[in-house]
Amino acid sequence: MSFRLSQRDKDIIGFINQFRAVDRDSLVELFFKQLKSPVNACNSVMVRLYRLGLIERTQQYSPTVYLPVDAKIKKNSQKILHFLSILDIYKQMCTYSAPKQVIVEDKPTGRKGGIEPDLFCIFKGSPFWIEMQRNQYSEQKMQAKVNLYEEFFFSDEWKALQWQPEDRAALFPSVILITPVRYAVSSDHIRIIQIASIHKLMEKYKSSAKQQRDGRPRTSASSGGIKINLT
């Protein structure tokens, strides 16, 4: 069968391959919202791509969730909810500024037992590793996770990561813990931000920026002084 894919078709397939699991409503929001009947348009495109064998799908969720053709997760796996949560973080960021250099389930050390953030991206001009904590863990386990980041920091291997700027000094990303529970973890070497959502993060920094404009003393924050460009 011969067929021609539009650029949007290719972008959708690439996006599903990148995020591993993408629900129909997210596709509508990201690729079809400018159309007169975005849901119908999305459904039509996704049925066509599925019938062409270019994507997989699972109807165990409503709306339908789409997967890569070589997906290594079962169609009823709880891992799908994990990937949808990562996608939600990305979509929250997109409401402020499209993240760049996005890597889902980043493995920057390249070896087992190293840090494995759920998401890496450059957001508002700053690099971040994002850990999404859907379950509650012990503070010892969370501190052990922070210690792994410190270990990588002292290795200096991060300075050679492909996204590092060529025209200035290498940057170690700040670590965002997306969690409804605040943990008593700390680091003297890397910035740890504990926040319930990206929306809450942006509210916090907008409030901080307003205080600076008003000339009021800046309140202390768990960010360790990280700067986000809000313009």
N, CA, C and O of each residue as an XYZ file, in Angstrom:
924
protein
N       0.852     -1.193      0.000
C       0.000      0.000      0.000
C       0.889      1.245      0.000
O       1.818      1.363      0.799
N       0.592      2.143     -0.887
C       1.343      3.396     -0.904
C       0.501      4.471     -0.237
O      -0.711      4.540     -0.439
N       1.134      5.284      0.537
C       0.431      6.369      1.218
C       1.427      7.479      1.494
O       2.637      7.263      1.545
N       0.887      8.658      1.670
C       1.725      9.810      1.942
C       1.318     10.393      3.284
O       0.137     10.623      3.544
N       2.303     10.625      4.127
C       2.047     11.191      5.448
C       2.250     12.699      5.402
O       3.199     13.194      4.795
N       1.352     13.413      6.049
C       1.534     14.858      6.182
C       2.565     15.124      7.266
O       2.931     14.222      8.021
N       3.032     16.362      7.341
C       3.981     16.706      8.397
C       3.336     16.532      9.768
O       3.999     16.120     10.719
N       2.055     16.843      9.872
C       1.369     16.644     11.162
C       1.335     15.164     11.529
O       1.548     14.806     12.687
N       1.064     14.293     10.539
C       1.100     12.852     10.800
C       2.453     12.449     11.389
O       2.518     11.735     12.389
N       3.525     12.913     10.757
C       4.877     12.564     11.206
C       5.139     13.112     12.597
O       5.762     12.448     13.426
N       4.661     14.333     12.854
C       4.861     14.943     14.172
C       4.123     14.161     15.253
O       4.646     13.968     16.351
N       2.925     13.717     14.948
C       2.138     12.947     15.921
C       2.808     11.609     16.217
O       2.925     11.214     17.377
N       3.241     10.922     15.183
C       3.924      9.633     15.376
C       5.190      9.827     16.206
O       5.460      9.059     17.129
N       5.966     10.862     15.868
C       7.182     11.148     16.617
C       6.897     11.476     18.074
O       7.642     11.073     18.967
N       5.817     12.207     18.309
C       5.439     12.588     19.675
C       5.039     11.360     20.492
O       5.420     11.234     21.656
N       4.276     10.462     19.884
C       3.896      9.231     20.573
C       5.113      8.364     20.868
O       5.214      7.780     21.946
N       6.031      8.278     19.920
C       7.268      7.525     20.156
C       8.072      8.129     21.294
O       8.701      7.408     22.069
N       8.051      9.464     21.396
C       8.828     10.157     22.428
C       8.226      9.972     23.816
O       8.951      9.709     24.775
N       6.900     10.107     23.931
C       6.259     10.073     25.248
C       5.702      8.696     25.618
O       5.247      8.508     26.746
N       5.727      7.739     24.703
C       5.394      6.332     24.939
C       3.901      6.056     25.093
O       3.432      4.999     24.672
N       3.148      6.973     25.681
C       1.700      6.802     25.822
C       1.072      8.189     25.793
O       1.418      9.055     26.597
N       0.134      8.393     24.848
C      -0.474      9.713     24.669
C      -1.978      9.531     24.504
O      -2.421      8.791     23.625
N      -2.757     10.194     25.335
C      -4.206     10.068     25.251
C      -4.763     10.975     24.148
O      -4.133     11.951     23.741
N      -5.960     10.620     23.681
C      -6.600     11.340     22.583
C      -6.777     12.828     22.887
O      -6.535     13.667     22.019
N      -7.199     13.163     24.115
C      -7.459     14.565     24.435
C      -6.181     15.403     24.406
O      -6.210     16.582     24.053
N      -5.070     14.787     24.778
C      -3.796     15.516     24.700
C      -3.411     15.788     23.255
O      -2.896     16.862     22.942
N      -3.654     14.831     22.375
C      -3.395     15.042     20.949
C      -4.271     16.158     20.395
O      -3.814     16.978     19.598
N      -5.530     16.185     20.820
C      -6.430     17.266     20.396
C      -5.852     18.613     20.825
O      -5.797     19.558     20.037
N      -5.423     18.684     22.085
C      -4.899     19.943     22.634
C      -3.626     20.394     21.933
O      -3.434     21.585     21.690
N      -2.762     19.447     21.611
C      -1.442     19.795     21.094
C      -1.376     19.927     19.571
O      -0.518     20.636     19.047
N      -2.286     19.239     18.856
C      -2.163     19.194     17.396
C      -3.409     19.638     16.626
O      -3.320     19.905     15.427
N      -4.570     19.722     17.288
C      -5.804     19.956     16.532
C      -6.660     21.103     17.061
O      -7.705     21.390     16.478
N      -6.260     21.763     18.134
C      -7.167     22.703     18.793
C      -7.526     23.912     17.923
O      -8.517     24.591     18.191
N      -6.730     24.184     16.885
C      -7.017     25.337     16.019
C      -8.077     25.027     14.978
O      -8.516     25.930     14.265
N      -8.503     23.770     14.870
C      -9.473     23.381     13.847
C     -10.911     23.591     14.333
O     -11.158     23.746     15.529
N     -11.841     23.595     13.396
C     -13.249     23.843     13.716
C     -13.845     22.705     14.545
O     -14.596     22.949     15.489
N     -13.513     21.467     14.193
C     -13.988     20.291     14.940
C     -12.779     19.458     15.358
O     -12.510     18.410     14.771
N     -12.049     19.927     16.376
C     -10.767     19.296     16.715
C     -10.869     17.827     17.119
O     -10.009     17.030     16.743
N     -11.898     17.454     17.874
C     -12.019     16.062     18.313
C     -12.281     15.140     17.124
O     -11.652     14.088     17.005
N     -13.198     15.523     16.251
C     -13.494     14.707     15.072
C     -12.274     14.591     14.158
O     -11.989     13.522     13.619
N     -11.564     15.698     13.994
C     -10.363     15.675     13.146
C      -9.306     14.742     13.732
O      -8.677     13.968     13.010
N      -9.121     14.822     15.039
C      -8.137     13.963     15.700
C      -8.534     12.499     15.563
O      -7.703     11.662     15.210
N      -9.789     12.184     15.838
C     -10.241     10.794     15.726
C     -10.005     10.242     14.330
O      -9.575      9.099     14.172
N     -10.283     11.045     13.328
C     -10.118     10.607     11.943
C      -8.657     10.302     11.635
O      -8.339      9.273     11.040
N      -7.774     11.204     12.047
C      -6.340     11.011     11.792
C      -5.812      9.789     12.535
O      -5.054      9.002     11.968
N      -6.204      9.620     13.802
C      -5.656      8.529     14.603
C      -6.154      7.167     14.110
O      -5.405      6.190     14.135
N      -7.405      7.096     13.666
C      -7.903      5.842     13.092
C      -7.109      5.493     11.838
O      -6.744      4.336     11.631
N      -6.844      6.490     11.008
C      -6.068      6.253      9.773
C      -4.655      5.768     10.098
O      -4.185      4.801      9.498
N      -3.972      6.424     11.041
C      -2.608      6.021     11.392
C      -2.580      4.631     12.016
O      -1.644      3.860     11.799
N      -3.614      4.320     12.792
C      -3.686      2.982     13.408
C      -3.892      1.911     12.330
O      -3.243      0.866     12.359
N      -4.794      2.175     11.384
C      -5.062      1.192     10.332
C      -3.869      0.999      9.406
O      -3.702     -0.061      8.803
N      -3.043      2.037      9.301
C      -1.816      1.925      8.505
C      -0.714      1.177      9.254
O       0.340      0.886      8.688
N      -0.959      0.868     10.520
C       0.028      0.136     11.311
C       1.174      1.002     11.808
O       2.249      0.490     12.123
N       0.952      2.324     11.880
C       2.024      3.249     12.270
C       2.001      3.574     13.767
O       2.976      4.101     14.303
N       0.908      3.264     14.431
C       0.787      3.443     15.878
C      -0.015      2.274     16.431
O      -0.699      1.567     15.691
N       0.078      2.081     17.754
C      -0.771      1.114     18.451
C      -1.750      1.900     19.314
O      -1.615      3.114     19.466
N      -2.716      1.219     19.866
C      -3.659      1.898     20.752
C      -4.176      0.919     21.802
O      -4.146     -0.296     21.606
N      -4.645      1.463     22.910
C      -5.328      0.683     23.921
C      -6.611      1.401     24.283
O      -6.614      2.602     24.555
N      -7.695      0.656     24.284
C      -8.987      1.224     24.637
C      -9.396      0.829     26.054
O     -10.573      0.860     26.416
N      -8.379      0.455     26.849
C      -8.611      0.176     28.266
C      -8.817      1.479     29.035
O      -9.250      1.472     30.187
N      -8.503      2.587     28.383
C      -8.671      3.911     28.988
C      -9.646      4.713     28.138
O      -9.811      4.458     26.945
N     -10.270      5.661     28.757
C     -11.170      6.560     28.025
C     -10.779      8.004     28.337
O     -10.786      8.405     29.501
N     -10.438      8.792     27.311
C     -10.405      8.434     25.894
C      -9.245      7.481     25.566
O      -8.407      7.183     26.417
N      -9.220      7.023     24.341
C      -8.208      6.073     23.875
C      -6.798      6.605     24.097
O      -6.538      7.801     23.965
N      -5.890      5.682     24.438
C      -4.470      6.012     24.596
C      -3.702      5.359     23.452
O      -3.919      4.190     23.136
N      -2.812      6.117     22.841
C      -2.028      5.642     21.699
C      -0.595      5.353     22.122
O      -0.026      6.056     22.957
N      -0.022      4.309     21.536
C       1.301      3.807     21.896
C       2.148      3.639     20.633
O       1.604      3.553     19.533
N       3.469      3.594     20.781
C       4.317      3.287     19.621
C       4.069      1.859     19.128
O       3.614      1.006     19.889
N       4.364      1.611     17.879
C       4.140      0.269     17.334
C       5.041     -0.767     18.007
O       4.681     -1.941     18.093
N       6.201     -0.339     18.478
C       7.122     -1.277     19.140
C       7.062     -1.122     20.659
O       8.044     -1.392     21.351
N       5.916     -0.690     21.176
C       5.775     -0.466     22.616
C       6.104     -1.750     23.373
O       5.627     -2.831     23.030
N       6.927     -1.608     24.407
C       7.324     -2.773     25.207
C       6.494     -2.872     26.487
O       6.830     -3.635     27.393
N       5.416     -2.102     26.556
C       4.534     -2.173     27.711
C       3.196     -2.774     27.287
O       2.719     -2.532     26.178
N       2.601     -3.556     28.178
C       1.316     -4.164     27.878
C       0.230     -3.096     27.836
O       0.341     -2.046     28.468
N      -0.815     -3.388     27.082
C      -1.860     -2.390     26.874
C      -2.697     -2.123     28.126
O      -3.473     -1.168     28.164
N      -2.539     -2.967     29.151
C      -3.229     -2.731     30.419
C      -2.247     -2.443     31.558
O      -2.599     -2.536     32.735
N      -1.019     -2.094     31.191
C       0.036     -1.874     32.188
C      -0.173     -0.572     32.957
O      -0.634      0.422     32.397
N       0.176     -0.589     34.264
C       0.148      0.627     35.069
C       1.205      1.623     34.599
O       1.136      2.810     34.917
N       2.168      1.138     33.851
C       3.211      2.017     33.303
C       2.609      3.084     32.392
O       3.173      4.168     32.244
N       1.471      2.778     31.787
C       0.810      3.755     30.923
C       0.425      4.994     31.721
O       0.586      6.116     31.240
N      -0.082      4.801     32.938
C      -0.437      5.945     33.788
C       0.800      6.764     34.133
O       0.731      7.988     34.245
N       1.922      6.092     34.298
C       3.200      6.779     34.560
C       3.549      7.704     33.398
O       3.897      8.866     33.607
N       3.455      7.187     32.176
C       3.802      8.009     31.013
C       2.792      9.136     30.806
O       3.164     10.230     30.381
N       1.527      8.878     31.101
C       0.528      9.944     30.990
C       0.789     11.057     32.003
O       0.520     12.225     31.723
N       1.306     10.706     33.169
C       1.643     11.727     34.170
C       2.823     12.574     33.711
O       2.851     13.782     33.945
N       3.793     11.947     33.061
C       4.919     12.699     32.495
C       4.412     13.649     31.412
O       4.834     14.803     31.336
N       3.507     13.149     30.580
C       2.914     13.981     29.537
C       2.191     15.179     30.143
O       2.256     16.281     29.596
N       1.506     14.978     31.262
C       0.790     16.071     31.906
C       1.764     17.164     32.376
O       1.463     18.353     32.269
N       2.920     16.761     32.890
C       3.938     17.739     33.287
C       4.366     18.560     32.076
O       4.465     19.785     32.149
N       4.620     17.874     30.961
C       5.014     18.563     29.728
C       3.934     19.550     29.291
O       4.243     20.682     28.921
N       2.669     19.128     29.331
C       1.580     20.007     28.888
C       1.454     21.231     29.797
O       1.173     22.332     29.323
N       1.660     21.040     31.095
C       1.632     22.190     32.003
C       2.712     23.197     31.621
O       2.464     24.402     31.613
N       3.910     22.707     31.304
C       4.990     23.590     30.879
C       4.617     24.343     29.609
O       4.913     25.530     29.470
N       3.969     23.647     28.690
C       3.620     24.257     27.404
C       2.665     25.436     27.556
O       2.619     26.296     26.677
N       1.907     25.499     28.641
C       1.008     26.635     28.847
C       1.791     27.910     29.153
O       1.240     29.008     29.074
N       3.077     27.772     29.502
C       3.925     28.938     29.787
C       4.970     29.151     28.690
O       5.185     30.271     28.226
N       5.607     28.063     28.289
C       6.636     28.136     27.245
C       6.977     26.712     26.841
O       7.132     25.851     27.706
N       7.095     26.449     25.559
C       7.388     25.085     25.105
C       8.775     24.649     25.563
O       9.762     25.311     25.239
N       8.872     23.551     26.310
C      10.185     23.057     26.726
C      11.016     22.627     25.517
O      10.478     22.236     24.481
N      12.315     22.708     25.671
C      13.227     22.297     24.601
C      14.074     21.114     25.070
O      14.176     20.848     26.268
N      14.673     20.417     24.122
C      15.575     19.295     24.401
C      14.916     18.257     25.314
O      15.549     17.744     26.237
N      13.660     17.956     25.053
C      12.887     17.074     25.941
C      13.360     15.624     25.819
O      13.472     15.086     24.718
N      13.635     15.002     26.969
C      14.020     13.590     27.010
C      13.155     12.908     28.065
O      13.237     13.236     29.249
N      12.323     11.955     27.631
C      11.479     11.195     28.549
C      12.285     10.025     29.107
O      12.957      9.310     28.364
N      12.211      9.840     30.425
C      12.978      8.810     31.120
C      14.468      8.898     30.749
O      15.064      7.960     30.219
N      15.016     10.033     31.043
C      16.431     10.295     30.759
C      17.324      9.358     31.573
O      17.022      9.046     32.725
N      18.408      8.920     30.973
C      19.400      8.089     31.660
C      20.780      8.693     31.386
O      21.571      8.128     30.630
N      21.063      9.838     32.002
C      22.291     10.570     31.657
C      23.587      9.859     32.017
O      24.624     10.124     31.409
N      23.545      8.957     33.002
C      24.790      8.267     33.355
C      25.107      7.148     32.378
O      26.260      6.738     32.246
N      24.070      6.650     31.688
C      24.272      5.573     30.735
C      24.554      4.226     31.373
O      24.995      3.301     30.691
N      24.307      4.100     32.669
C      24.561      2.815     33.342
C      23.499      2.554     34.407
O      22.880      3.478     34.934
N      23.312      1.305     34.702
C      22.309      0.890     35.678
C      22.726      1.361     37.070
O      23.896      1.291     37.447
N      21.739      1.839     37.817
C      22.030      2.287     39.178
C      22.319      3.769     39.285
O      22.501      4.289     40.386
N      22.362      4.460     38.142
C      22.575      5.907     38.178
C      21.247      6.632     38.268
O      20.202      6.004     38.440
N      21.283      7.941     38.154
C      20.041      8.708     38.185
C      19.207      8.402     36.942
O      19.747      8.213     35.853
N      17.899      8.355     37.115
C      16.983      8.097     36.010
C      15.768      9.011     36.144
O      14.676      8.538     36.459
N      15.940     10.309     35.910
C      14.808     11.227     36.021
C      13.712     10.879     35.015
O      13.979     10.344     33.939
N      12.479     11.194     35.392
C      11.362     10.923     34.501
C      11.396     11.815     33.265
O      10.930     11.428     32.194
N      11.954     13.011     33.427
C      11.948     13.964     32.319
C      13.137     14.909     32.439
O      13.459     15.392     33.524
N      13.776     15.162     31.311
C      14.747     16.267     31.225
C      14.217     17.256     30.212
O      13.640     16.870     29.195
N      14.413     18.532     30.491
C      14.091     19.548     29.490
C      14.762     20.858     29.861
O      15.199     21.062     30.994
N      14.829     21.724     28.888
C      15.242     23.112     29.133
C      13.966     23.939     29.085
O      13.311     24.034     28.048
N      13.627     24.530     30.210
C      12.363     25.241     30.371
C      12.642     26.664     30.827
O      13.305     26.889     31.839
N      12.127     27.617     30.064
C      12.357     29.029     30.390
C      13.848     29.341     30.499
O      14.263     30.156     31.323
N      14.640     28.689     29.665
C      16.067     28.977     29.616
C      16.911     28.247     30.642
O      18.126     28.440     30.678
N      16.303     27.409     31.485
C      17.043     26.694     32.523
C      16.876     25.184     32.348
O      15.784     24.723     32.017
N      17.954     24.399     32.566
C      17.836     22.941     32.451
C      17.279     22.333     33.740
O      17.631     22.749     34.844
N      16.403     21.341     33.573
C      15.795     20.669     34.722
C      15.775     19.163     34.518
O      15.555     18.670     33.411
N      16.008     18.444     35.610
C      15.639     17.039     35.688
C      14.429     16.963     36.588
O      14.417     17.550     37.670
N      13.408     16.241     36.149
C      12.149     16.205     36.876
C      11.866     14.781     37.336
O      11.868     13.838     36.544
N      11.625     14.653     38.622
C      11.246     13.377     39.238
C       9.787     13.476     39.659
O       9.421     14.355     40.439
N       8.973     12.596     39.157
C       7.554     12.608     39.482
C       7.279     11.529     40.525
O       7.466     10.342     40.257
N       6.841     11.932     41.698
C       6.604     10.996     42.789
C       5.098     10.780     42.957
O       4.436     11.520     43.684
N       4.568      9.769     42.284
C       3.139      9.481     42.391
C       2.812      8.738     43.676
O       1.680      8.794     44.156
N       3.794      8.044     44.235
C       3.611      7.322     45.489
C       4.458      7.967     46.579
O       5.430      8.665     46.290
N       4.086      7.730     47.825
C       4.850      8.298     48.933
C       5.960      7.337     49.333
O       5.744      6.136     49.490
N       7.160      7.901     49.496
C       8.321      7.103     49.873
C       8.861      7.576     51.214
O       8.479      8.632     51.718
N       9.755      6.776     51.783
C      10.400      7.196     53.024
C      11.391      8.314     52.724
O      11.896      8.430     51.608
N      11.660      9.132     53.738
C      12.620     10.221     53.532
C      14.020      9.666     53.284
O      14.819     10.290     52.585
N      14.319      8.507     53.848
C      15.626      7.890     53.595
C      15.780      7.531     52.117
O      16.843      7.725     51.526
N      14.704      7.007     51.532
C      14.763      6.653     50.109
C      14.881      7.900     49.243
O      15.600      7.900     48.244
N      14.182      8.954     49.622
C      14.250     10.185     48.845
C      15.633     10.830     48.972
O      16.164     11.352     47.992
N      16.215     10.798     50.169
C      17.561     11.351     50.326
C      18.572     10.532     49.531
O      19.523     11.082     48.976
N      18.364      9.214     49.477
C      19.253      8.359     48.678
C      19.178      8.756     47.203
O      20.183      8.722     46.493
N      17.975      9.133     46.747
C      17.807      9.592     45.364
C      18.589     10.885     45.141
O      19.263     11.043     44.123
N      18.494     11.818     46.111
C      19.241     13.074     46.033
C      20.741     12.790     46.031
O      21.501     13.435     45.308
N      21.159     11.824     46.842
C      22.591     11.485     46.914
C      23.117     10.989     45.572
O      24.273     11.232     45.226
N      22.270     10.295     44.817
C      22.687      9.839     43.489
C      22.945     11.025     42.567
O      23.887     11.007     41.774
N      22.114     12.050     42.669
C      22.338     13.259     41.875
C      23.648     13.931     42.285
O      24.399     14.402     41.431
N      23.918     13.973     43.571
C      25.178     14.561     44.031
C      26.371     13.763     43.506
O      27.379     14.334     43.091
N      26.242     12.450     43.528
C      27.316     11.586     43.020
C      27.600     11.896     41.558
O      28.757     11.966     41.142
N      26.529     12.082     40.776
C      26.707     12.418     39.364
C      27.314     13.811     39.216
O      28.126     14.046     38.321
N      26.924     14.726     40.085
C      27.479     16.080     40.058
C      29.003     16.042     40.224
O      29.729     16.720     39.497
N      29.473     15.256     41.172
C      30.912     15.201     41.435
C      31.684     14.416     40.385
O      32.910     14.502     40.324
N      30.971     13.645     39.550
C      31.653     12.880     38.504
C      32.127     13.767     37.367
O      33.050     13.400     36.639
N      31.510     14.928     37.205
C      31.798     15.855     36.103
C      31.391     15.307     34.731
O      31.602     15.974     33.718
N      30.807     14.096     34.684
C      30.382     13.537     33.403
C      29.269     14.369     32.768
O      29.133     14.403     31.545
N      28.484     15.029     33.593
C      27.356     15.829     33.094
C      27.811     16.977     32.207
O      27.031     17.490     31.405
N      29.057     17.381     32.344
C      29.543     18.508     31.551
C      29.627     18.182     30.059
O      29.712     19.083     29.224
N      29.603     16.890     29.730
C      29.726     16.476     28.331
C      28.383     16.058     27.726
O      28.353     15.564     26.599
N      27.277     16.245     28.445
C      25.970     15.867     27.907
C      25.652     16.691     26.657
O      26.029     17.858     26.560
N      24.954     16.069     25.706
C      24.812     16.657     24.367
C      24.062     17.989     24.354
O      24.241     18.777     23.425
N      23.235     18.258     25.351
C      22.451     19.499     25.360
C      23.213     20.668     25.979
O      22.726     21.798     25.951
N      24.391     20.421     26.534
C      25.141     21.498     27.185
C      25.504     22.599     26.178
O      25.825     22.307     25.026
N      25.452     23.867     26.619
C      25.777     24.977     25.692
C      27.240     24.927     25.272
O      28.121     24.582     26.060
N      27.473     25.279     24.024
C      28.850     25.264     23.503
C      29.584     26.572     23.762
O      30.815     26.619     23.752
N      28.812     27.638     23.995
C      29.431     28.960     24.082
C      29.583     29.481     25.509
O      29.974     30.630     25.711
N      29.275     28.642     26.499
C      29.471     29.070     27.887
C      29.647     27.854     28.783
O      29.569     26.713     28.326
N      29.885     28.112     30.063
C      30.189     27.038     31.004
C      29.020     26.057     31.121
O      27.856     26.441     31.012
N      29.353     24.795     31.342
C      28.333     23.760     31.496
C      27.482     24.030     32.737
O      27.953     24.599     33.721
N      26.209     23.606     32.666
C      25.261     23.820     33.758
C      24.767     22.481     34.274
O      24.450     21.587     33.489
N      24.697     22.336     35.611
C      24.091     21.149     36.191
C      22.619     21.450     36.419
O      22.298     22.420     37.106
N      21.721     20.655     35.869
C      20.292     20.963     35.998
C      19.813     20.991     37.445
O      20.319     20.261     38.298
N      18.843     21.833     37.698
C      18.136     21.766     38.962
C      17.212     20.552     38.922
O      16.781     20.122     37.853
N      16.918     20.012     40.085
C      16.083     18.818     40.189
C      14.728     19.218     40.770
O      14.650     19.725     41.889
N      13.672     18.986     40.008
C      12.318     19.264     40.478
C      11.683     17.954     40.931
O      11.599     16.999     40.159
N      11.241     17.914     42.167
C      10.465     16.790     42.674
C       8.994     17.186     42.622
O       8.551     18.032     43.398
N       8.240     16.583     41.716
C       6.796     16.824     41.647
C       6.147     15.887     42.657
O       6.032     14.686     42.414
N       5.728     16.432     43.778
C       5.237     15.600     44.869
C       4.225     16.353     45.720
O       4.412     17.539     45.993
N       3.150     15.682     46.147
C       2.201     16.322     47.064
C       2.700     16.309     48.501
O       2.132     16.962     49.376
N       3.782     15.549     48.734
C       4.340     15.406     50.085
C       5.706     16.080     50.128
O       6.526     15.877     49.232
N       5.952     16.869     51.147
C       7.252     17.524     51.278
C       8.197     16.638     52.090
O       7.872     16.208     53.197
N       9.366     16.379     51.518
C      10.356     15.523     52.172
C      11.479     16.373     52.779
O      11.842     17.422     52.246
N      12.006     15.908     53.879
C      13.120     16.604     54.532
C      14.434     16.145     53.908
O      15.252     15.490     54.555
N      14.618     16.500     52.643
C      15.851     16.164     51.933
C      16.616     17.452     51.657
O      16.029     18.533     51.601
N      17.902     17.331     51.490
C      18.711     18.535     51.281
C      19.975     18.190     50.503
O      20.381     17.031     50.416
N      20.576     19.220     49.946
C      21.856     19.082     49.253
C      22.593     20.410     49.324
O      21.993     21.473     49.164
N      23.876     20.342     49.562
C      24.705     21.543     49.572
C      25.288     21.833     48.192
O      26.007     22.817     48.015
N      24.984     20.984     47.216
C      25.674     21.082     45.929
C      24.734     21.244     44.740
O      25.123     21.828     43.729
N      23.514     20.743     44.839
C      22.570     20.859     43.729
C      21.273     21.475     44.232
O      20.964     21.417     45.422
N      20.516     22.066     43.307
C      19.260     22.703     43.683
C      18.119     21.697     43.604
O      17.910     21.046     42.581
N      17.392     21.587     44.702
C      16.239     20.700     44.779
C      14.991     21.554     44.950
O      14.918     22.374     45.865
N      14.019     21.367     44.083
C      12.759     22.105     44.170
C      11.644     21.090     44.404
O      11.422     20.210     43.573
N      10.951     21.206     45.517
C       9.812     20.347     45.796
C       8.534     21.145     45.579
O       8.336     22.197     46.186
N       7.678     20.638     44.714
C       6.482     21.395     44.349
C       5.396     20.398     43.925
O       5.706     19.301     43.461
N       4.126     20.780     44.085
C       3.028     19.865     43.758
C       2.769     19.762     42.257
O       2.273     18.741     41.779
N       3.102     20.815     41.516
C       2.850     20.807     40.072
C       3.651     21.934     39.431
O       4.159     22.817     40.122
N       3.758     21.898     38.121
C       4.424     22.978     37.395
C       3.638     24.276     37.561
O       4.230     25.350     37.669
N       2.322     24.186     37.583
C       1.512     25.391     37.792
C       1.864     26.058     39.123
O       1.990     27.280     39.200
N       2.022     25.239     40.174
C       2.386     25.789     41.487
C       3.778     26.414     41.443
O       4.023     27.438     42.080
N       4.677     25.805     40.698
C       6.026     26.350     40.553
C       5.984     27.737     39.925
O       6.647     28.661     40.394
N       5.196     27.873     38.859
C       5.134     29.152     38.169
C       4.428     30.209     39.008
O       4.792     31.384     38.965
N       3.422     29.797     39.770
C       2.775     30.749     40.689
C       3.774     31.278     41.700
O       3.782     32.467     42.021
N       4.607     30.394     42.193
C       5.600     30.759     43.200
C       6.595     31.779     42.660
O       6.929     32.752     43.336
N       7.062     31.549     41.444
C       8.063     32.456     40.895
C       7.462     33.751     40.377
O       8.134     34.782     40.370
N       6.220     33.716     39.948
C       5.557     34.970     39.598
C       5.388     35.840     40.836
O       5.564     37.057     40.782
N       5.042     35.196     41.959
C       4.907     35.923     43.216
C       6.242     36.495     43.651
O       6.318     37.627     44.128
N       7.311     35.697     43.482
C       8.654     36.154     43.851
C       9.090     37.323     42.980
O       9.686     38.284     43.466
N       8.782     37.232     41.668
C       9.160     38.314     40.757
C       8.413     39.599     41.103
O       8.971     40.693     41.018
N       7.139     39.456     41.497
C       6.350     40.630     41.870
C       6.932     41.292     43.116
O       6.984     42.518     43.203
N       7.370     40.477     44.085
C       7.985     41.025     45.289
C       9.237     41.825     44.953
O       9.483     42.889     45.522
N      10.022     41.296     44.020
C      11.236     42.011     43.618
C      10.903     43.335     42.944
O      11.559     44.346     43.194
N       9.878     43.328     42.086
C       9.481     44.567     41.418
C       8.964     45.599     42.422
O       9.188     46.800     42.269
N       8.268     45.105     43.454
C       7.713     46.001     44.457
C       8.747     46.450     45.488
O       8.465     47.279     46.354
N       9.944     45.887     45.376
C      11.013     46.286     46.282
C      10.931     45.664     47.652
O      11.581     46.129     48.589
N      10.125     44.599     47.784
C      10.010     43.936     49.073
C      11.079     42.863     49.210
O      11.556     42.338     48.204
N      11.465     42.529     50.440
C      12.458     41.474     50.636
C      11.957     40.156     50.070
O      10.784     39.814     50.218
N      12.820     39.440     49.442
C      12.440     38.174     48.830
C      12.398     37.092     49.897
O      13.339     36.934     50.675
N      11.298     36.351     49.927
C      11.179     35.284     50.904
C      12.040     34.113     50.486
O      12.301     33.906     49.301
N      12.480     33.346     51.480
C      13.315     32.194     51.175
C      12.471     31.134     50.498
O      11.272     31.026     50.757
N      13.098     30.344     49.624
C      12.366     29.321     48.882
C      13.186     28.051     48.841
O      14.398     28.072     49.058
N      12.516     26.940     48.561
C      13.207     25.658     48.508
C      13.991     25.500     47.219
O      14.599     24.456     46.984
N      13.984     26.511     46.399
C      14.631     26.414     45.085
C      16.135     26.570     45.149
O      16.824     26.249     44.181
N      16.663     27.055     46.261
C      18.085     27.302     46.327
C      18.530     28.426     45.446
O      19.697     28.490     45.059
N      17.609     29.332     45.113
C      17.992     30.516     44.348
C      17.965     30.353     42.859
O      18.505     31.200     42.146
N      17.358     29.296     42.353
C      17.324     29.108     40.900
C      16.547     30.226     40.230
O      15.581     30.743     40.790
N      16.960     30.588     39.060
C      16.300     31.658     38.314
C      15.564     31.078     37.108
O      16.106     30.275     36.348
N      14.330     31.506     36.961
C      13.544     31.136     35.794
C      13.163     32.421     35.080
O      12.678     33.370     35.696
N      13.384     32.437     33.790
C      13.018     33.611     32.999
C      11.525     33.569     32.738
O      11.054     32.723     31.978
N      10.778     34.464     33.353
C       9.321     34.448     33.241
C       8.799     35.293     32.094
O       7.586     35.358     31.890
N       9.666     35.936     31.344
C       9.193     36.778     30.247
C       8.955     35.943     29.004
O       8.552     36.476     27.970
